[in-house]
Structures are given as C-alpha cells and as structure tokens.
Amino acid sequence: MQALLFECPTTGRPIDTGIAIDYARLRKVQPVTVHLFCPRCERPHEWKLSEGLISDPPALTPWSACRTQT
C-alpha cells in the first residue's frame, strides 16, 4: 500500500494524509470529503477522496538466493 496524498491549494505541495491505500481500494471507497490541517500552510483544507493521489511505492531491495561464504 502507498501513502494517500493531497495537494495544498496554497503552496501546491503534496500533503501526506497518513492513510495507506492502494488503487483497488481507493476505487471502492464511497464519496467522502477529507478534512485535514495542512502542515505546509498551517490552514485547514478539505478535499474529496477522489482528488487524492497515491504516492509511488517504496523502492524494493532486490532479493537474491545467492549468498556469499565467509
């Protein structure tokens, strides 16, 4: 799952909501308005959940079955 982000209308910078979600779940959510206090401009904002953005997934460390012997 990735972080759900919104854009601050004052600064245009992304705001992490602290909500982890994926595309499949986001599509199934009922129409909801999210009210958050923005740490960027220190003002309250509201967005429709459908206006949210999903962050890029964290980089994965490649797994390898090979081991080095000591």
C-alpha positions, 0 to 999 in steps of 0.5 A: 500500500502507498501513502494517500496524498493531497495537494495544498491549494496554497503552496501546491505541495503534496500533503501526506494524509497518513492513510495507506491505500492502494488503487483497488481500494481507493476505487471502492471507497464511497464519496467522502470529503477529507478534512485535514490541517495542512502542515505546509500552510498551517490552514485547514483544507478539505478535499474529496477522496477522489482528488487524492493521489497515491504516492509511488511505492517504496523502492524494493531491495532486490532479493537474491538466493545467492549468498556469499561464504565467509 
